[in-house]
Amino acid sequence: MSVSKALDQIEKVHGFRPKIAEDIKPSRWTLVCNHLLELYNLCKEFHSLPAAGGVEDQDYLIMHYFSIISSCVAEQTRRVYGRKAPTDHNRGS
């Protein structure tokens, strides 16, 4: 995703556009992190795994990163909502 598209999404969701240079090239690590976050979100949304087979058949490193992402999401949820996260029907989505 280009920086310009990311800024467009931020503006659409949050109603403001951060003032940063749009010609900044993302680092390779940023691209990898974005890919892993996107893969995590898609797997969660569609209740699937990244590759064919069961959990034991998945790439160890991807599953390790998914575990880290899941822990970070849970921690952020606790910070925002307290101990218990709201259910989907309470979020208004």
FENDA-V271349 format. One line per field, one symbol per residue. phi: phi as a letter, one per 40 degrees, with the letter a starting at -180 (. if undefined). psi: psi as a letter, one per 30 degrees, with the letter a starting at -180 (. if undefined). Layout:
# FENDA-V271349
phi: ???
psi: ???
This chain:
# FENDA-V271349
phi: .ccccccccccccbgabdcbcccccccccccccccccccdccccccfbbcbchcdccccdccccccccccccccccccccbgcbcccdcccgc
psi: kleeeeeeeeeeefgljkilkfgkkkleeeeeeeeeeeeeeeeeeghllellaaefflkeeeeeeeeeeeeeeeeeeeeefaekkllefffg.
